[in-house]
Amino acid sequence: MAQWFQLQQLDSKYLEQVDQLYDDTFPMEIRQYLSAWIESHDWDMVATSVSLAAVRFHDLLAQLDIQYSRFALENNFLLQHNIRKIKRNLQDAEHEIKSLEDLQDEYDFKKKTLQSRGTVGVSHSVASLVLVSFNSLGLGHKTRLFILVTVEVPEWKHRQQIACIGGPPNACLDQLQIWFTAVAEGLQQVRQQLKKLQELEQKYTYENDPITQGKRALEERALTLFKYLIVNSIVVERQPCMPTHPQRPMVLKTGVQFTVKIRLLVKLQEFNYQLKVKAVFDKVRKFNILGTNTKVMNMEESNGSLAAEFRHLGPLIVMEELHSISFETQLCQPGLQVELETMSLPIVVISNISQMPSAWASVMWYNMLTSESKDLTFFLSPPQATWSQLSKVLSWQFSSVTKRGLNDEQLSMLGDKLLGREAAGNPNGLIPWTKFCKNVNEKSFPFWLWIEGILDLIKRHLLCLWNDGCIMGFVSKEREKALLKDKEPGTFLLRFSESSREGAITFTWVEDVHFHAVEPYTKKELAAVSFPDILRNYKVMAAENIPENPLRYLYPNIPKDSAFTRYYSRPTEAAEPMELESASEAGYIKTELISVSEVHPSRLQDAMLPMSPEVYGELTRIINPDEIENVVGYSQTAPDTHTD
């Protein structure tokens, strides 16, 4: 392994020489992957012993089997190896043609002096050998083409779909372009060599000449394969996307410019500056209609005419209406004309940015559930998603805009919310489109819009806290009580409100046997005061009207200031001499916004009985006298301060 590592440090020109030492019999990749095993044996000794060499040979085969099973991308490895083999075969075919040309020249010379059947026989055998080689090359190219077009490209397109909705980044197209170009160059070389054979045929031919009989079929096969490769080599490298929303591709707003990138995977010099691409919006568009759209024409009794009346029809809503952009071009060369076309993934066009969340839900649902790029009627009858599919996509929405996705605990809470507790643990539980993105009833709001509101809240006000794992976020009230009940008084956790469509965050803390949750903070409050400052300055009016901060430990046991000090706002720096006078210099007292909760009844009980006149007077100043009796009789199992 050390020797191979040292070789990799050489300059590129020496590495090319190293590459030339290996061929298809023993590819350089084998030397690389088995370097540790190869360098662990004394091959000088192996070379002197036939029996030891046989043992090492079988060991090598075993190592190859082991390594083959480890390849995560074995198809790619084999494809690279096969393309190199094609190039080597092409070089062999070119050498055979050169030999045939030499024999032809020799034959022309000898023909003038004597008729040599032997030479004719040799020419005949070489020509047959060349045609056999070309047939073998044609079959090899066909196999590689099939792998590229039907396996590699569809897999790349599927990875692109996943990347577009927040999944892992898609591998770049450079490797696919290398493979496509290698096969295209090979096919072009075959066509050129067939032209050379035609020139030889014009010099000399004879009855049952294999070149004359087989050349036409070979030319047609090479041309067909080349066209097939070119037609399938044009792809949409980057899907349509507005620059203002780079993480929400395939959602376009009317009147806003967008970008899209097309790429031809065959990189040949003769194609430069020849292809002019035309973009067409909704080339084969048929707008969708909800309701019964087919009826039989019946005879009307009133006038005897044949008629059919359609009722209760309606179009899909804008956010479910899918569109597409087609890209067309034409490749024209002598003896070759190819029409090329590719299509973007379905896009959603909106007229107002407020439609973005619902439009993005449509894009996610489509690309999560289908790889068919032309199914523009998808939302006439949208399929259901399994929880295993949707949970990944939900986590991607967070990891794509922050540094942290959703963990199993958070996803479990969301699964409960969508499927109910009975089915939440089932990865195959089905979620319909309507439950994900539409109002179930008038009192609720769509699940996705709730998630979207929380995402926006995090991006605007909570990004650092979320990235550092300070926010538990998605936890039910029952679960938070189970987590806090055995903790030190003052232990608190941060979670998102379930009753706020726009996104809100709250905190719950434990005090003895009681749990308290503060009213959720929305974007409006967080725009005025940062959430870490709210946690630092939060106060509860305790007995004797003394405010105190009940928050001591971030769950599970992190001191509050240790967790949030780096997020607290810094004191305002001293003003420069030339700056305007500060508030204090102008005669004003500085103020600071803090959050204060009213007295908790559970806190007052221990201090209220017996009650002195002074305490009673202070209590009536804070609480309505009519409510004092209720407060005094407050149960030890007091409810939460807030029900959210």
C-alpha positions, 0 to 999 in steps of 0.5 A: 500500500505504501508503494502504491501511495508513493506512486500516486504522488508522482507528476501527471506525466509519470502517472500516464507512464504508469497507466501504460504499464497496465492493460485489460488483462490486469487493469490498474484499478486491480492494482489500486484496490488490492495494493495492500494484499499485493505488497504483502507478498514476496513476488520474487519468490513466487516467480521461482516456484510453480506451486507457490505461484498457483497458490497465489493465483487462487488467492488473487481470485479470492481477493477479487471476489472479496473486493467485488462484493465491496464495490458500492458502484460496481456497475460504474467500475465495470463500465469504465473497464469495458470502455477501456476494453472497447478502445483497445479493441478499436486500436486492434481493428485499426491495426488489422485495417492497416495490415489489410491495406499493406496486403492490398498494396502488396497484392497490387504489386504482385498482380502485375507480375503473377497471379498469386492465389495465396495472396488472394487467400490471405487478403480474403482471410484478413478481410473476414477477420476485420469484419468479425472484429467490427461485428464484435465491436458493434455488439459491445457498443450496443451493450454499453449503450443500453447500460448508459441509456437505460440504467445510468441516465435514469438513475442520475435523473432520479438522484436529481429529483431527490436533490431538488427536493432537499435530498443528498446532492446529486453526483455531477454529470462529468463522469456520465459525459466521459462515458458517453463521449468515449462510446461516441468516439468509438462509434465515430472511429468505427464509421471512419474505418468502414469508410477505409474499407470502402476505399479498399473495396473500390481498389479490388473486390471479388465474388463473395467478398465479405467486405461487400456483403457485410459493410452495408449492415455494419454501416447502418448498425454503427449509424443507428447506434450513434443516433441512439446515443446522441438522442439520449445524451441531452439532459436538463442539468439544472431544473428551472429555478428562480434566483430569488428562491434557489432552494425551491426549484420548479416553482416559477412566479409570473413576471419573475425571471428564472434559469435553467441549464441544458447539457449534451453529454457527448463532447465532440469537437465537430459539435461545437457551435452547431447546436441551437436550442429552442425552449418551448413552454407547455408544448403538448399541454392539455389542461386538466378538468376535475369532474366527469369529463366524458358523457354520452350524447342522448336524444333530447325530448324537447327538440329531438337533438343529440346533446350532452351537458357537462355540470360540476366541472372545475379546473385544478387549483393553480398549485396542482396544475403542472407545466413543462418546458421542452428544449429542442435542437437539431444536429446536422452533419454530412449523412447525419441529421438527428432531432434532439429533445428533452423536457424539464421536470414538471413545474408549478407556476404561481402568480403570488409569492404567498402560493409558494408553500403550497406549490412547493408541497406539490413539487415535493409530492410529485418528485417523491412518488414518481420518476415519470417526467411527463405525467402532468395529470398527476394531481387528478388522482395523487397517490398516497405516500408511505411514512417512510417516504415522507419522513425522509423528505420532511427531514430534508426540508430542514437539513437543506436550509439548516445544518440539522435535519430531524431525528427519530424522536422528532419524526415520531411526534410528526408521525403521531400527528399525521397517522395517529398513535396507533399507526405512527410506528408503521413505516408503511402507513399511508398519508393521503395528499389531502391530509398533508396539504389541505384543510381537514376541517374548518378549524384546522390548517394543513400539516405542511403549512404548519411545517412551512411556518416553523421552517420560516421561523427557524430561518429568520430567528432561530437558526443558530439555536436549531443548528446547535441542537438547543431546540427540541422542537417537535415534542408532544405535551405528554412526552415533554412531561415524561421528560421533565418530571424527574428533572431538577426544578427549573429544567426547561425545554424548547418546542414549537407550538402546535396551534400556530399556523405561522410558526411559534416557539414556547418553553416548558419548565418543571417546578416540583410537581408542576409544569408550566408553559409560556404563551408561544412567541411568534415572528412578531415578538422575536423580531423585537427581542431575540429568543436567547434574550427572552430566555435570559430576562424572562421573569415570573412574579413570585410571592411578595411580588418579587420577579424571578427567572424560573429557567435554570437548566436546558434539558437535560441538565445544561446550565442555562447561561452555558447553553445560551451565553454566546447568543445573548445580545452584547451591551451597547458599546460606548458612543463615539465623540462625534455621534449623537447624544445617547438616550441617557444624555438626552435625559431619558432612562434606558429601557429594555423589553423583558417577558414577565408572567403573572403570579402562578397560583401554585407559587402563592399557596405556600405563602398565602396561609396564614395571610397577614393584612399586608400580604392580603393588600399586596395580593389584591393589588395583583389579583382581582379580590373576587378571584382570591378565594379561587386562588386560595383553593387552587388544587395541587394538580394545577394545570399548565400556565398555557395549554399550547 
